[in-house]
Amino acid sequence: MPVIEFFGILTKPLALMVRLFANVMAGHSIILSLTCIIFVTCQIGIGIGATLSTVSVVILIFMNTLELLIAFIQAYVFTMLSAVFIGQAHQEAHS
């Protein structure tokens, strides 16, 4: 049983780390692809390129705002889960 408990203690921070990293990288990947679309559509031509660039800029601003909101939510969830895991690891004194 101590081996299983030790394994559980090691995997909780690892799960938090992977979850946070994946969410941050997903947001950055989406924003990078939308930024690339702006530059690619500028090369297409004046008519369709300007329209697509404008749409891409609007979507990019929306995605940046959404990623900022998600960053705050991730920080909150990370803090709460860390507090729960630390609380579970802390042993209370017997009376």
Secondary structure, 3 states (H helix, E strand, C coil): CHHHHHHHHHHHHHHHHHHHHHHHHHHHHHHHHHHHHHHHHHCCCHHHHHHHHHHHHHHHHHHHHHHHHHHHHHHHHHHHHHHHHHHHHCCCCCC
